[in-house]
Amino acid sequence: MDKNLNQTEFTIFDTETTGLAPDSGDRIVEIAAIRFKGDKRIATFESLVNPKRPISEAAFQVNRITPDMLKDAPTIETVMPEFLKFIEDSYLCSYNATFDLGFLNNELKLIGKHPLENLVIADILKMARRLLPGLERYALWFVAESLGVKIKQSHRALSDVELTLETFYKLKERLESKGIFDVANFSSLFGLNLRFLHNITNQKIAEIQEAIDLQVKLKIKYLSSSTAEVSEREIIPKELRQDKNKTYLIGYCCLRNEERTFRVDGILHFEIV
């Protein structure tokens, strides 16, 4: 991988889903992507997907995708082969890539296909955290706004890909200002190890980050590390924090009426409410 970034074909993609957790039955309802090289767009992909299950009310409040919009949409059996052909031989990117890839691999499993293993994949969220240290928050809309991107986030797949692409261009300018132009260093800094994606804890972290970005409330079942008691509570998630190889969720706890800290590995289950 000694090519210049501007000589490489990238594909940025995004998904909209029925909820946050593919392991609990949530499915993709929309997928979109833009393939580009340098500042030239090569092609666009966009499709609704009939998930064969209802969209949760909380997810509808975010993406506004209705059952009527999906009833005549193609199923994933039709859409997935077209999407895989679209991304073929490109460098795949997404904002909070672990979340989107978790859903892609779940859909592939459901139709009897192997998970994505031979693709080069980078996380633009990881890119933002590395190049914009100390930012107040790392939701896509906030990062984009801090970089002067004028597009507003609408939580529809193609418009969010447009927003991510413009954010990527701004971040790439910062990367190049530091003298980093090559794909090898880009991959070292922002690429994902695909084995990492199959780790349950890391998938959970990606799903919680998505909830933070969407600014939705979570209902969690939590095993306390201090009392070993299990409780259910609603929280407003604020941020994820790393400390001594443990990841913590900081959020406002509606049960305690105060900000609390939860170990992610102690969150047994969660759903948006």
C-alpha positions as CSV (number, residue, x, y, z in Angstrom):
1,M,0.0,0.0,0.0
2,D,2.4,2.7,-1.2
3,K,-0.2,4.6,-3.2
4,N,-1.0,8.2,-2.6
5,L,-4.4,8.8,-1.0
6,N,-5.5,10.8,-4.1
7,Q,-4.7,7.9,-6.4
8,T,-6.9,5.5,-4.4
9,E,-10.6,4.7,-5.0
10,F,-12.5,5.0,-1.8
11,T,-16.1,4.2,-1.0
12,I,-17.9,5.8,1.9
13,F,-21.1,4.1,2.9
14,D,-23.8,4.4,5.6
15,T,-26.8,2.4,6.8
16,E,-30.1,3.2,8.4
17,T,-31.5,0.4,10.6
18,T,-34.6,-0.7,12.5
19,G,-32.6,-0.3,15.8
20,L,-29.2,-0.5,17.2
21,A,-28.5,-4.2,17.8
22,P,-28.2,-6.7,14.9
23,D,-27.7,-9.5,17.5
24,S,-31.2,-8.7,18.8
25,G,-32.8,-8.9,15.3
26,D,-32.4,-5.4,14.1
27,R,-32.0,-5.1,10.3
28,I,-30.8,-2.7,7.6
29,V,-33.6,-0.6,6.0
30,E,-31.4,1.7,3.8
31,I,-27.9,1.6,2.5
32,A,-26.1,4.2,0.4
33,A,-22.5,4.8,-0.8
34,I,-20.4,7.2,-2.8
35,R,-17.3,5.9,-4.7
36,F,-14.6,8.5,-5.4
37,K,-11.0,9.1,-6.2
38,G,-9.3,12.3,-5.2
39,D,-11.9,15.0,-5.5
40,K,-13.8,13.2,-8.4
41,R,-16.9,11.2,-7.7
42,I,-17.1,8.0,-9.7
43,A,-20.5,6.6,-8.8
44,T,-23.4,6.6,-6.2
45,F,-25.3,3.8,-4.7
46,E,-28.6,4.1,-2.8
47,S,-31.4,1.7,-1.9
48,L,-34.1,1.2,0.6
49,V,-34.3,-2.4,2.0
50,N,-37.4,-4.3,3.1
51,P,-36.2,-5.6,6.5
52,K,-39.2,-8.1,6.9
53,R,-39.8,-6.7,10.4
54,P,-41.1,-3.4,11.8
55,I,-38.9,-0.4,12.4
56,S,-38.8,0.5,16.1
57,E,-40.6,3.7,17.0
58,A,-37.3,5.2,18.3
59,A,-35.6,4.4,15.0
60,F,-38.5,6.0,13.1
61,Q,-38.1,9.2,15.1
62,V,-34.5,9.4,13.9
63,N,-34.7,8.4,10.2
64,R,-38.4,8.9,9.4
65,I,-38.5,5.8,7.2
66,T,-42.1,4.5,7.2
67,P,-43.5,1.0,6.5
68,D,-45.1,2.4,3.3
69,M,-41.7,3.4,2.1
70,L,-40.4,-0.1,2.6
71,K,-43.2,-2.4,1.6
72,D,-42.2,-2.5,-2.1
73,A,-38.5,-2.1,-1.5
74,P,-36.1,-4.9,-2.5
75,T,-35.0,-7.3,0.2
76,I,-31.4,-7.7,1.3
77,E,-31.0,-10.8,-0.9
78,T,-31.3,-8.4,-3.9
79,V,-29.6,-5.4,-2.5
80,M,-26.5,-7.0,-1.0
81,P,-25.0,-8.5,-4.1
82,E,-25.4,-5.1,-5.9
83,F,-23.7,-3.3,-3.0
84,L,-20.8,-5.8,-2.9
85,K,-20.3,-5.3,-6.6
86,F,-20.4,-1.5,-6.1
87,I,-17.6,-1.5,-3.4
88,E,-15.4,-4.1,-5.1
89,D,-11.7,-3.2,-5.3
90,S,-12.2,0.1,-3.4
91,Y,-11.1,1.2,0.1
92,L,-14.2,1.1,2.2
93,C,-14.8,3.8,4.8
94,S,-17.7,4.7,7.2
95,Y,-18.2,6.9,10.2
96,N,-18.3,4.6,13.2
97,A,-17.4,1.8,10.8
98,T,-17.8,-1.0,13.5
99,F,-21.5,-0.2,13.8
100,D,-22.2,-0.3,10.0
101,L,-20.0,-3.4,9.5
102,G,-21.7,-5.2,12.3
103,F,-25.0,-4.8,10.4
104,L,-23.5,-5.7,7.0
105,N,-22.0,-8.9,8.4
106,N,-25.2,-9.8,10.1
107,E,-27.1,-9.4,6.9
108,L,-24.5,-11.5,5.0
109,K,-24.9,-14.2,7.7
110,L,-28.7,-14.2,7.3
111,I,-28.5,-14.8,3.6
112,G,-25.8,-17.5,4.0
113,K,-22.8,-15.5,2.9
114,H,-19.4,-15.1,4.5
115,P,-18.6,-11.9,6.4
116,L,-16.5,-9.2,4.9
117,E,-12.9,-10.3,5.5
118,N,-10.8,-9.3,2.5
119,L,-11.6,-5.6,2.3
120,V,-9.5,-2.7,3.4
121,I,-11.6,-0.7,5.9
122,A,-11.1,2.6,7.7
123,D,-13.1,4.4,10.3
124,I,-13.6,8.1,9.8
125,L,-14.7,8.5,13.5
126,K,-11.3,7.2,14.4
127,M,-9.8,9.7,12.0
128,A,-11.7,12.5,13.7
129,R,-10.6,11.5,17.2
130,R,-7.0,11.3,16.1
131,L,-6.9,14.6,14.1
132,L,-9.2,16.6,16.3
133,P,-8.1,15.8,19.9
134,G,-10.0,17.4,22.7
135,L,-13.1,18.0,20.7
136,E,-16.2,18.3,23.0
137,R,-18.0,15.5,21.2
138,Y,-17.5,13.3,18.1
139,A,-21.0,12.9,16.7
140,L,-20.8,13.2,12.9
141,W,-22.8,16.4,12.8
142,F,-20.7,18.1,15.5
143,V,-17.3,17.1,13.8
144,A,-18.6,18.3,10.5
145,E,-19.8,21.6,11.9
146,S,-16.5,22.2,13.7
147,L,-14.7,21.7,10.4
148,G,-17.0,24.2,8.6
149,V,-19.0,21.7,6.6
150,K,-22.4,23.3,5.8
151,I,-24.4,20.1,5.1
152,K,-26.9,19.2,7.9
153,Q,-27.3,15.6,9.1
154,S,-30.7,14.2,8.3
155,H,-30.1,10.5,9.3
156,R,-31.0,9.2,5.8
157,A,-28.2,7.1,4.3
158,L,-27.2,9.1,1.2
159,S,-27.4,12.5,2.8
160,D,-25.3,11.2,5.7
161,V,-22.8,9.8,3.2
162,E,-22.6,13.2,1.6
163,L,-21.9,14.7,5.0
164,T,-19.3,12.1,5.8
165,L,-17.6,12.6,2.4
166,E,-17.2,16.4,3.0
167,T,-16.0,15.7,6.5
168,F,-13.5,13.2,5.1
169,Y,-12.1,15.8,2.7
170,K,-11.6,18.3,5.5
171,L,-9.9,15.7,7.7
172,K,-7.7,14.6,4.8
173,E,-6.5,18.1,4.4
174,R,-5.4,18.1,8.0
175,L,-3.7,14.8,7.5
176,E,-1.8,16.1,4.4
177,S,-0.8,19.2,6.3
178,K,1.1,16.9,8.6
179,G,2.9,15.4,5.6
180,I,0.9,12.2,5.5
181,F,-0.1,11.4,1.9
182,D,0.2,7.6,1.6
183,V,-2.3,4.8,2.0
184,A,0.0,2.7,4.2
185,N,0.2,5.3,7.0
186,F,-3.5,6.1,6.6
187,S,-4.3,2.4,7.1
188,S,-2.0,2.2,10.1
189,L,-3.6,5.2,11.7
190,F,-7.3,4.6,10.9
191,G,-7.7,1.1,9.5
192,L,-9.7,-1.6,11.4
193,N,-8.6,-5.1,12.2
194,L,-11.4,-7.2,11.0
195,R,-10.9,-9.7,13.9
196,F,-11.7,-6.6,16.1
197,L,-15.1,-6.4,14.5
198,H,-16.2,-9.8,15.8
199,N,-15.4,-8.9,19.4
200,I,-18.7,-8.6,21.3
201,T,-17.5,-5.7,23.5
202,N,-16.2,-3.7,20.6
203,Q,-19.5,-4.2,18.7
204,K,-21.3,-3.0,21.9
205,I,-19.1,0.1,22.0
206,A,-19.9,0.9,18.4
207,E,-23.7,0.6,19.0
208,I,-23.5,2.8,22.1
209,Q,-21.5,5.4,20.2
210,E,-24.2,5.4,17.6
211,A,-26.8,6.0,20.3
212,I,-24.7,9.0,21.6
213,D,-24.5,10.4,18.0
214,L,-28.2,10.0,17.5
215,Q,-28.9,11.7,20.9
216,V,-31.4,9.0,21.9
217,K,-32.2,7.7,25.4
218,L,-31.2,4.1,26.3
219,K,-32.8,1.5,28.5
220,I,-30.1,-0.7,29.9
221,K,-29.8,-3.8,32.0
222,Y,-26.6,-3.3,34.1
223,L,-24.5,-5.6,36.3
224,S,-22.8,-3.5,38.9
225,S,-19.1,-4.2,39.4
226,S,-19.3,-3.0,43.0
227,T,-22.4,-4.8,44.2
228,A,-22.9,-7.5,41.6
229,E,-26.6,-6.5,41.5
230,V,-28.5,-6.3,38.2
231,S,-30.7,-3.2,37.6
232,E,-32.7,-1.8,34.8
233,R,-32.6,2.0,34.1
234,E,-33.0,4.6,31.5
235,I,-30.0,6.8,30.7
236,I,-29.2,9.7,28.4
237,P,-25.7,8.6,27.1
238,K,-23.1,11.4,26.8
239,E,-19.7,9.9,26.1
240,L,-17.5,6.9,26.1
241,R,-14.3,7.0,28.1
242,Q,-11.3,4.7,28.2
243,D,-9.3,4.1,31.4
244,K,-6.8,1.3,32.1
245,N,-8.1,-1.0,29.3
246,K,-11.7,-0.6,30.4
247,T,-14.3,1.4,28.5
248,Y,-16.9,3.4,30.5
249,L,-20.2,5.0,29.4
250,I,-20.9,8.4,31.0
251,G,-24.5,9.3,31.0
252,Y,-27.4,10.9,32.9
253,C,-29.2,8.2,34.9
254,C,-33.0,8.8,35.1
255,L,-33.2,6.4,38.0
256,R,-30.7,8.2,40.2
257,N,-31.3,11.7,38.7
258,E,-27.6,12.3,38.3
259,E,-24.7,11.7,36.0
260,R,-23.3,8.2,36.4
261,T,-20.5,6.0,35.0
262,F,-21.2,2.5,33.7
263,R,-18.6,-0.1,32.7
264,V,-19.5,-1.2,29.1
265,D,-18.7,-4.8,29.9
266,G,-21.3,-4.7,32.6
267,I,-24.1,-3.6,30.3
268,L,-25.9,-6.8,29.7
269,H,-28.5,-5.4,27.2
270,F,-29.7,-2.1,25.9
271,E,-32.3,-0.7,23.6
272,I,-33.3,2.8,22.5
273,V,-36.5,4.2,24.1
